[in-house]
Amino acid sequence: MVFFQKDEQLENLGNGILEATWTAFPTIARNQIALTWIVYDPPVPVNTGGALTPDAFWNHPVRGFSYRGVERIYPASVVKLFYLVAANEWLEKGMTQTSKELERALRDMIVDSSNDATSLVVDILTGTTSGPELPVGPYDTWKYQRHIVNRYYQSLGWEDMQTINVCQKTWGDGPYGRERAFCGEMFENRNMLTTNAIARLLHSIVGGVAVSSGRSQAMMALLKRSLHPDDLPQDVEEDQITGFLGGGLPQDAQIWSKAGWTSQVRHDAAYIELPNQRPYLLIVFTEGKAHAKSQDILPFVSRLVTQAISSL
């Protein structure tokens, strides 16, 4: 059961976009891309600052299309969205207290995709720290604590969240010590997400029902990205627009997003508003070394979706 309604019109458009992508990029295997696309028909229930109650919001039907939307894929930095929402939940419930450092880390985790900032956020969420390997007893306790964010998402009762794993830090060079042990011998315990699960979470943020309407709006402020060339940082390798979904948008579009990339994957999750068109969510995951390097695939898909939106 997905939270959106499948629809023949979107199915045809979505499949057409995928076929065009495979034609343009013949090296992408059918199992190296996953996509979830949600369209908000009028009356639009999202980006209203939380005008709808959670019940009204979740009962509002939305149309969507997904391809391999339930496949578990390594999410790279897109997982930071899940830590952002969890941190806001902890703060709201008084499970942790705000501080200048936590606020700075949350900002840098989302705006700049800082792994060092994410490390602090995960420490605060779980009450654990990285370090050397631990003896069995303390290590069991440590592992249990590290799964607290998973337990939170399981507790929401959303079917999309049942298969995800969000318990690992994000790394530059990779984990060491107890963190390496925690990933598993074959990295079988690494983070895993589906594009449908990400769509559900982003849908709740944009709908103003993630934690609270005020916190949802604060999260939206962190996710907002400028498409103006002058605003894109010149001194960083990746700016979360160039080579991602924002790279395929016209300059008068608005985007709220979180990208993720490693040497093996290139992903993006975005909420997009185009002038006088239906707003939409688009999550696209691509896998494979060659595609992770490509700055063309995600903008290409994004451009095709903007064309499809104007035909609705």
C-alpha positions as CSV (number, residue, x, y, z in Angstrom):
1,M,0.0,0.0,0.0
2,V,1.6,3.3,-1.0
3,F,0.4,6.6,0.3
4,F,-0.3,8.0,-3.2
5,Q,-2.8,6.9,-5.8
6,K,-1.5,5.3,-9.0
7,D,-2.9,6.9,-12.0
8,E,-2.9,6.0,-15.7
9,Q,-2.0,9.5,-16.9
10,L,1.1,9.6,-14.6
11,E,1.9,6.0,-15.4
12,N,2.1,6.8,-19.1
13,L,4.1,10.0,-18.6
14,G,6.4,8.3,-16.1
15,N,7.2,5.3,-18.2
16,G,7.8,7.6,-21.2
17,I,10.3,9.6,-19.2
18,L,12.1,6.4,-18.2
19,E,12.2,5.1,-21.8
20,A,13.6,8.5,-23.0
21,T,16.3,8.3,-20.2
22,W,17.4,4.8,-21.2
23,T,17.5,5.9,-24.9
24,A,19.6,9.0,-24.0
25,F,21.8,7.1,-21.6
26,P,22.0,3.5,-22.9
27,T,24.6,2.4,-20.2
28,I,21.9,2.8,-17.4
29,A,20.6,-0.7,-16.7
30,R,16.9,-1.0,-15.8
31,N,17.8,-1.8,-12.2
32,Q,20.2,1.2,-11.8
33,I,17.5,3.8,-11.5
34,A,14.5,4.3,-9.1
35,L,12.0,7.1,-9.2
36,T,9.0,8.3,-7.2
37,W,7.0,11.3,-8.5
38,I,4.0,12.8,-6.7
39,V,1.9,15.5,-8.3
40,Y,-0.2,17.9,-6.3
41,D,-3.5,18.7,-8.1
42,P,-5.6,21.6,-7.0
43,P,-6.6,22.3,-4.3
44,V,-2.9,21.8,-3.3
45,P,-2.5,20.4,0.2
46,V,1.2,21.3,0.5
47,N,3.5,24.3,1.3
48,T,0.6,26.0,3.0
49,G,2.6,26.4,6.2
50,G,0.6,23.5,7.7
51,A,-2.9,24.9,7.1
52,L,-4.3,21.4,7.2
53,T,-4.5,19.2,10.3
54,P,-2.5,16.0,10.1
55,D,-5.7,13.9,9.7
56,A,-7.0,16.2,6.9
57,F,-3.6,16.2,5.2
58,W,-3.2,12.4,5.3
59,N,-6.7,11.9,4.1
60,H,-6.2,14.2,1.1
61,P,-5.6,11.9,-1.9
62,V,-2.5,12.6,-4.1
63,R,-1.5,11.1,-7.4
64,G,1.8,9.5,-8.0
65,F,4.0,7.2,-10.1
66,S,6.9,5.1,-9.0
67,Y,9.4,2.8,-10.6
68,R,11.3,0.5,-8.3
69,G,10.0,2.7,-5.5
70,V,10.2,-0.1,-2.9
71,E,13.7,-1.2,-3.7
72,R,16.2,-0.7,-0.9
73,I,19.1,1.4,-2.1
74,Y,22.1,3.0,-0.4
75,P,20.9,6.6,0.0
76,A,24.2,8.4,0.6
77,S,23.4,11.9,2.0
78,V,19.7,11.8,1.3
79,V,19.5,10.0,4.7
80,K,20.2,13.4,6.3
81,L,16.5,14.2,5.7
82,F,15.6,11.5,8.1
83,Y,18.0,12.7,10.8
84,L,16.6,16.3,10.3
85,V,13.1,15.2,11.1
86,A,14.1,12.9,14.0
87,A,16.1,15.8,15.5
88,N,13.1,18.0,15.3
89,E,10.9,15.3,16.9
90,W,13.4,14.9,19.8
91,L,13.5,18.7,20.3
92,E,9.7,18.9,20.2
93,K,9.3,16.1,22.8
94,G,12.1,17.4,25.1
95,M,14.2,14.3,24.4
96,T,17.1,16.6,23.7
97,Q,17.7,20.3,24.2
98,T,18.6,22.8,21.5
99,S,22.0,24.4,21.5
100,K,24.0,26.7,19.2
101,E,26.1,23.7,18.1
102,L,23.1,21.5,17.3
103,E,21.4,24.3,15.3
104,R,24.7,24.8,13.4
105,A,25.1,21.1,12.8
106,L,21.5,20.7,11.5
107,R,22.0,23.7,9.1
108,D,25.4,22.5,7.8
109,M,24.1,18.9,7.5
110,I,21.3,20.0,5.1
111,V,22.6,23.2,3.4
112,D,26.2,22.0,2.8
113,S,25.6,18.2,3.3
114,S,28.4,18.2,5.9
115,N,29.3,14.7,7.1
116,D,31.0,16.1,10.2
117,A,27.8,17.9,11.1
118,T,25.8,14.8,10.6
119,S,28.1,12.9,13.0
120,L,27.2,15.3,15.8
121,V,23.5,15.1,15.0
122,V,23.6,11.2,15.1
123,D,25.5,11.4,18.4
124,I,22.8,13.6,19.9
125,L,19.9,11.6,18.5
126,T,21.3,8.3,19.8
127,G,23.3,9.2,22.9
128,T,26.3,7.4,21.4
129,T,29.8,8.4,20.1
130,S,32.2,7.0,17.6
131,G,35.5,5.5,18.8
132,P,37.5,2.3,19.2
133,E,35.8,-1.1,19.2
134,L,33.9,-2.0,22.4
135,P,33.7,-5.1,24.6
136,V,30.6,-7.2,23.9
137,G,28.3,-5.8,26.7
138,P,28.8,-2.1,26.1
139,Y,28.8,-2.7,22.3
140,D,25.4,-4.4,22.5
141,T,24.0,-1.4,24.4
142,W,25.7,1.0,21.9
143,K,24.1,-0.9,19.0
144,Y,20.7,-0.8,20.6
145,Q,21.0,3.0,21.1
146,R,22.1,3.5,17.5
147,H,18.8,1.9,16.2
148,I,16.6,4.5,18.0
149,V,16.0,6.5,14.8
150,N,14.8,3.3,13.1
151,R,12.5,2.6,16.0
152,Y,11.1,6.1,15.7
153,Y,10.2,5.6,12.0
154,Q,8.8,2.2,12.7
155,S,6.6,3.7,15.3
156,L,4.9,6.0,12.8
157,G,3.1,2.9,11.4
158,W,3.8,3.9,7.8
159,E,4.2,0.9,5.6
160,D,6.8,2.7,3.5
161,M,9.1,2.9,6.5
162,Q,9.1,-0.9,7.4
163,T,12.1,-1.8,5.3
164,I,14.4,1.2,5.7
165,N,17.6,1.4,7.7
166,V,18.8,4.7,9.1
167,C,21.4,4.1,11.8
168,Q,24.7,4.9,10.2
169,K,26.7,8.1,10.0
170,T,27.8,9.4,6.6
171,W,31.5,9.3,5.9
172,G,34.1,10.9,3.7
173,D,36.7,8.1,3.9
174,G,34.5,5.5,5.6
175,P,34.0,4.2,9.2
176,Y,36.6,3.1,11.6
177,G,36.6,1.3,15.0
178,R,33.2,0.5,16.4
179,E,31.5,2.3,13.5
180,R,33.2,-0.1,11.0
181,A,32.1,-3.1,13.1
182,F,28.6,-1.7,13.2
183,C,28.3,-1.6,9.4
184,G,28.8,-5.3,9.3
185,E,31.5,-7.4,7.6
186,M,30.0,-7.0,4.2
187,F,28.4,-3.6,5.0
188,E,25.1,-5.4,5.3
189,N,24.0,-2.9,8.1
190,R,24.6,0.2,6.0
191,N,21.8,2.8,5.6
192,M,19.1,1.8,3.1
193,L,16.1,3.8,1.8
194,T,13.5,3.5,-0.8
195,T,12.4,6.4,-3.0
196,N,8.8,5.8,-1.8
197,A,9.9,6.2,1.9
198,I,11.7,9.4,1.1
199,A,8.7,10.7,-0.9
200,R,6.5,10.0,2.2
201,L,8.8,11.8,4.5
202,L,9.3,14.8,2.2
203,H,5.5,14.9,1.6
204,S,5.0,15.2,5.4
205,I,7.5,18.1,5.6
206,V,6.1,20.0,2.7
207,G,2.6,19.3,4.0
208,G,3.5,21.0,7.3
209,V,2.7,17.8,9.3
210,A,6.3,16.6,10.1
211,V,6.5,17.0,13.9
212,S,4.6,20.3,13.9
213,S,3.7,23.0,11.4
214,G,6.4,25.4,12.8
215,R,9.1,22.7,12.7
216,S,8.1,21.7,9.2
217,Q,8.5,25.3,8.1
218,A,11.9,25.6,9.7
219,M,12.9,22.4,7.9
220,M,11.6,23.8,4.6
221,A,13.8,26.9,5.2
222,L,16.9,24.7,5.4
223,L,16.0,22.7,2.3
224,K,15.3,25.8,0.1
225,R,17.9,26.1,-2.7
226,S,18.6,29.0,-5.1
227,L,18.8,28.3,-8.8
228,H,20.5,31.6,-9.5
229,P,24.0,31.1,-10.9
230,D,25.4,33.8,-8.7
231,D,24.2,32.0,-5.6
232,L,25.8,28.7,-6.4
233,P,29.1,28.3,-4.5
234,Q,32.1,28.3,-6.7
235,D,34.5,26.6,-4.4
236,V,32.8,23.4,-3.6
237,E,32.8,20.2,-5.7
238,E,29.1,19.7,-5.5
239,D,26.4,22.3,-4.8
240,Q,23.3,20.1,-4.8
241,I,22.0,21.9,-7.9
242,T,24.5,21.4,-10.7
243,G,24.3,17.8,-11.9
244,F,21.2,17.2,-9.8
245,L,17.4,17.8,-10.3
246,G,17.7,21.5,-9.9
247,G,20.1,21.6,-12.8
248,G,17.2,20.7,-15.1
249,L,14.8,23.5,-13.9
250,P,14.1,26.9,-15.4
251,Q,15.4,29.8,-13.3
252,D,12.0,30.9,-12.3
253,A,11.3,27.5,-10.6
254,Q,11.6,27.0,-6.8
255,I,13.2,24.0,-5.3
256,W,13.5,22.5,-1.8
257,S,15.9,19.5,-1.9
258,K,18.5,17.2,-0.5
259,A,21.0,15.4,-2.8
260,G,23.3,12.5,-2.1
261,W,26.3,11.2,-4.0
262,T,29.3,8.9,-3.6
263,S,31.6,7.2,-6.1
264,Q,28.8,4.7,-6.6
265,V,25.5,6.6,-6.5
266,R,23.9,9.9,-7.4
267,H,20.6,10.8,-5.9
268,D,18.2,13.7,-5.3
269,A,15.0,14.3,-3.5
270,A,13.1,17.5,-4.3
271,Y,9.9,19.4,-3.9
272,I,9.5,21.7,-6.9
273,E,7.2,24.6,-7.8
274,L,7.0,26.0,-11.4
275,P,5.1,29.2,-12.1
276,N,1.4,28.4,-12.9
277,Q,1.9,24.6,-12.8
278,R,1.1,21.9,-10.4
279,P,3.8,21.5,-7.7
280,Y,5.4,18.1,-7.4
281,L,7.8,15.9,-5.5
282,L,10.5,14.0,-7.4
283,I,12.9,11.5,-6.0
284,V,15.4,10.0,-8.4
285,F,18.1,7.5,-7.4
286,T,20.8,6.3,-9.8
287,E,23.5,3.6,-9.2
288,G,26.7,2.6,-10.8
289,K,30.2,4.2,-10.9
290,A,29.8,5.8,-14.4
291,H,26.4,7.3,-13.6
292,A,27.5,8.6,-10.2
293,K,30.0,10.7,-12.0
294,S,27.5,11.9,-14.6
295,Q,26.2,15.5,-14.2
296,D,23.7,15.0,-17.0
297,I,21.3,12.2,-16.0
298,L,19.4,13.8,-13.1
299,P,19.0,17.2,-14.9
300,F,17.8,15.3,-18.0
301,V,15.1,13.5,-16.0
302,S,14.2,16.7,-14.3
303,R,13.7,18.5,-17.6
304,L,11.4,15.8,-18.9
305,V,9.3,16.0,-15.7
306,T,8.9,19.7,-16.1
307,Q,7.7,19.2,-19.7
308,A,5.3,16.4,-18.5
309,I,3.9,18.7,-15.7
310,S,3.0,21.4,-18.2
311,S,0.9,18.8,-20.1
312,L,-1.3,18.0,-17.1
